[in-house]
Amino acid sequence: MAEIRLQNLAHSYSSQPREAADYAIREMDHVWEQGGAYALLGPSGCGKSTLLNIISGLLSPSEGQVLFDAREVNRLSPEQRNIAQVFQFPVVYDTMTVFDNLAFPLRNQGVPETKVTSRVHEIAEVLDLHPVLKKKARNLTADEKQKVSMGRGLVRDDVTAILFDEPLTVIDPHLKWKLRRKLKQIHEQFNITMIYVTHDQLEASTFADKIAVMHGGQIVQFGTPRELFERPQHTFVGFFVGSPGMNLIEVTPEPGGVGFGGQHHPLAGPLLARLPELAGRRLQLGIRPEFVQVSDEPGAGGMPADVVLVEDLGTYKIVTLRLQAQLLKARLPEDQSVPKGRAWVGFPEQWLMLYADDRLVEAQP
C-alpha cells in the first residue's frame, strides 16, 4: 500500500506549451491516501487516463513530481513502483490456462511454487475463478477475462496500488454490477490503495469512498458521492453528477438578490453580502431537480412557470418547466401529481447555490 502524492504536477503533449489549453493536465496538487478506494470521474478527453498513466509510470510528467510514501518515483518504471494496472480491454495470455495467467507474476519474481499455488487459489476464491482455473484463457467470456486481469494485479502481495482504467467498458451491462460489487469486496478484504477511472457516475459512486471529478485537465472537486451531489463546488460537477444534472440559470445582481428574465430572486443575507465583490463575474444560480418544489397553487416565494413536458419513469417523474425564458427540470416522487399547464416553483434556500465564474460562492459566516 502507498500514499500517492501529486506535487505541482502538469503534463503537456506539446514540446513548447504556452497556455493552459496546451496542457492535458493543468498544474495540480493532490493526495490519494494509503488504502483508500478512489474514483477518477469525468468525460472523455478530460485527462483521466493521462493522469492514471503518470501515476503508474507509463508516462513521465512534463512538470512536477509523483511521490509514493514521500519518495519521488518520476524516473521509476511501473515494475519498480510495484503498481498493478487493469485496462479497459482485458490483458491475458490466451494460450495459458487461467491458473498459469494468475501464477505468471509470481513465477516471474521467483516465488516458490508452493506459495504460488496457495496464492493463486486464494485469489481464484475471491474472484470466483475456481471453476475455470484449468481452462485456456482464449475460451473465457469477456467478464471472466477481466477478472483474470484483476487477479493478476491482486496475486502479488507487494503491490502498492491497483489502477483501473475503465475496466468494465467491454462487460455486458447485467454483469457490471456483479464486478463492481466484487471490486468493493476486494478492497475491503485487501485494503490496497485503488484508483478507478470511469466516465460513469454510477460506477464511481458504487466503488469509491471519495471521487475526484476531472474537467479540462483539472480536478475540480474531490469528495464523497454525497458531497458531490449536495454541494457541487463547480458548475461542471453539478451538471455531470446527477440525473438529470443541476439546473443552472444565468443571473444578474439586483437590490436584495439576483434577477433573470424579469424575475427577481432574493438571496439570504450571507450570500447577499458577497454580491458587491462579485461585480463583473458571470453569476449563475444552481439547484438540483430533486430539490425544486413544484405546486399547483401559488405560495410564499412561488414563481409561475409553464409545464412543458412530463416524463414518467416509473418510480419518479421528470418535469420540464419554463420559468421566464429558462427551461428547468424537476424530479418528483411517483405519487406526486403534476399540475397541468401552469405550476408554481420554489427554490429552497438550503439547496440553492450561487456560482461565480463556475465556482461555488460560499456564504461567509
N, C-alpha and C positions, 0 to 999 in steps of 0.2 A: 504494500500500500504506500501511497505517497500523497503529500500535499503538492499540488501543481500551481505554480505562481507565474503569471504573465506580467512582465515588468516593462513598461514603456514599449510595448510590442506593436509593431506595424509591419505591413507587407505590401509590396507593390510588384506587379509583374513587369512594370516598365523599368528600363535601366536608368532613366532620369526622371523620376516623378517630381512634378512641380506643384500640384494642387491636390486637394482632398479627393477629387474624382479619379485620380491616378492610383489610388490605394484600394486594394481588395480588402485589407484590414487597416482601419484607421487606428492611430495610437491609442492603446488601452492598457489599463492595469486591472488584473482580475485574479481571484484566488479560487481554486477548487480544493476544498478541504479534504483531508485524508479520510477515506472510507465513505465518502458521500455518493449519493446517486443523483446525477445531474442530467438535464436535457439541454441541448443547444437547439433552439427553435427559431425557424424563420423560413421565408420563401426561397425559391431557387435564386442563386446569384447574390445572396446577401453576405457570403463569406464563411458560411458554416464549415464546409469541407476544407477550405483553405486553412482555417483556424485549427481544425482537428489534425490535419496533416503536419502543421507546425508543431503541435504538441507531441505527435507521435515520432517526429524526426524524419518523416518523408519529405519535408520541405524546410528549408532554412529561412528564417525571417529576415526581411531587409533591415529591420531595426529592432532593438530591444533584446530582452532575454526571456528564456524559458527556464524556470527553476523547479527542480524536483527536490523537495525537502531542503530548500535553501541552496542547493548545488546547481550551478549553471550546466545545462545539458545541450546548449545550442549546437555543439560540434559532435554530439554523440549520435550514433545510429539507433534505429528502433530497437535492435537487439541489445545494444548497450544500455538503453533506457529501461529494458525489461517491460516493454509495452506490448500488449496484445491488441490487434485491431481486427474488427469484424466488418466486412464491407457490404455494400448493397447487394452484390452478387456473391453467392457462396463460393469460397475458395477451398476446394477439396481435391485430393488426388484420386481421380476416377478409377485407376487401376488397383488401388489399395482397398482393403476392407475398412469398415468403419473403425474397428479396433486399431488397425495399423495407422489410420489417419490420426486418431487420438493419441496414439503412442509416439508418433513421429517427433514432436517437440522434445519429449523426454529422452528418447533414444539419441537424439541429436546432441543432447547435453551429457550423454554418457551415464544416465541414471541406471542403476541395476534393474535387471528385468523383473525381479520380484516386486520392486516398488512400482515399476511401470504398470504391471498387471493390476496391482492394487489400486493405483490412482485412476487408471482407465475405467475400471469397474465402478469406482466411486462417482466419477463424472457421468458415466453412462446411466447410473441410477438417477442422478439429479435431472438429467435431460431426457429420461425415458427412451434411451437408445439401446437398452439391453436386447430387445427383440431383433435388432438389425446389426449387431456387432460383427457378425460373420459375413454380412453382405458386402459386395463390392460397392463402392460409393457411386458408381455410374448408375446403379439400379435404384437409387433413392429418389424420393419425391423432393420438391424444392424446399419444403419446410424441414424435412429430415436433413438435407444437405446444410441448411443454415444452422441447424442445431449442432451438426458436426463442426462447422466453422466456429461456433461459440465454444464448443467443448475443447477445441484446440487451444483457445485462449485461456480457458479455465484450468486445464490439466496441469499447467506449471504452477507450483506453489510459490515461485519467486516473482510473480507478475506484480508490478507496482500499480498498474491501471489497465482497464479494458476500455477501448474506444469503439463505439458502434456508429458506423456511417450509414444511416437509413437502412438498417438490416432487414426490415420487414416489407420493403417495397415490392419484392417479387413473390411474396407469400399470399396465398388465397385469403380473401377478407375473413372468412369464417374461422381460419386458423390463427389469425393475427392476435386475437385476444388471448388465446392459449399461450402463445410465445411471450406476449407482454407480461402475462402473469408469471410465467416461468422465469423470466429475467428478474422480476421483482423478488421472487423467492431465492434466486441465486444470490442476489445482492445481500439479502438478509442473512443467508447462510454463510457466505464467504467474507462479507464486509470489505470488499475490494472497491477502490475508487473507480466509478464508472461514469463515462460521459457518452450520452446518447444523442446523436444528431438526427433531427427529423424536421419535416415541414408540417407534420400532423399534430395539432394541439392535443388531440385525444391520446396519442401515443406518449407525448411529452408528459401530460398530467397524470397518466396512469403509471408511468415508470418512475418519474423523478420526484425527489423531495424538494428540489429547487430547479427552476427553469431560467436559463439565460436567453432572452429574446434578442435576436440579431436583426439589424436593419441597416442597410447601407454600409456594411463593414464595421459596425459598432454594436456593442452590447448595450441596448437602450434601457433594459431593466433586468434585474436579477432578483427573483423572489419565489415564494411558494405559488402554486396554482391559484390559491385563494387571493393572494396579494395582487397577482396579475389581473385577476378578474375584478376585484372590488376597487382597486386603486391603481389603475394604469398610470405609470409615470410619463408616458409618451403616447401621443395620439396613435402611433402605429400599433402599440400594444393593445390599445382599446379596439382598434379596427381588426387586428389579426387574431386576437384571443377572444373567443365567444362566438356564439352562432344564434342570431346574426351578430355582427360586430357592433361596437358602440356607435350611437348617433352622435354626429359632430356638426355643430351649427356655427358658422362664422358670425361673429357679433362685433358691435362697436360700443365703446364706453358711453354711458349716459348718466345723468344725475341719479344716484340711488341704485345703479345697476348697469345692465347692458341691454342692447336692443338689436333686433334683426327684422327686416321687412315691415317696419312699423309696429312690431310687437315689443313691448318692454318686459324685461325680466329682472326683478330685484335680486340683489346679491346680499348674502349675510355680511354682517359688519366686518369680520376679519378679512374676507376677500375684497369687500368694497374698499377697505383701507389701502389695498395694494394697487388698485387701478391706476392712480396717478403715475406710479413708477413704471407702468407697462405701456406708456404712451409710445405710439409708433410701431408697436409689435402686433403681429397677427394674433387675434384673440378668437378662441373657439370655446363654446360650451359643449361638454360631453356628458352623455347619460346612456347607460346600457338599456336595451329594450326591456329587460326584466324589471327595471325599476321605474319605467314610465307608467304613470297612473292614468287609466282611461275610464271615463264615466259618461253616462248618457244625460247627466244633469250638470249645470254649471255649479261650481263650488268655489270656495276660497282659493284664489290663485289659479283656478282652472282657465285654460286657454282654448278658444274654439278651434276645432280642426275638422277637416273632412275625411271620412273613411274612404280610402281608395281601393283597398284590397284586403281580403281576409283569407289566410291560408290555414286550413285545419289540418294539423299534423298528428292528430290522434290524442296525444297526451297534453298538447298545448296548441295555441293558435298564434300565428304571426300576423299582426295587423299593421298594414301600411297606412299612415295618416299624412295628410297635407296640412301643415301648420304654416300659415302665410305661404311663402314660396318653397318652404322646406319639406322634404319627404322624410318622415320618421318611421322607425319600426318600434312596435311594442310587442312584447311576448306575454301572452295572457294564459292563465290556467284554463284547462279544458272546460271547466264548469262555469267560467265567467262569460256572461252574454256580451255580445259585441253590439254597440249602438249602430243603428242603420243611418247612413248618410252623414249625420252630424255627431260629433263627440267633443268632450272636453278633456284636455290632457293636463297633467301636472307633473312637475319635476321635483321630487322630494329633495330638500336641501342636503340631506345626508349623502345622497348618491349623485349629486350634481358636481361635475368637475369643471374647472376653468383652466384652459391651456393657453400659453403664450409662446408663439413660435414652436408649437408642437410639444412643449414641455409643461408638465403639471405645475400650476401655481399653488403653492402650499399656503394655507391661511396661517398668518403669524399669530401666536398666542397673545 
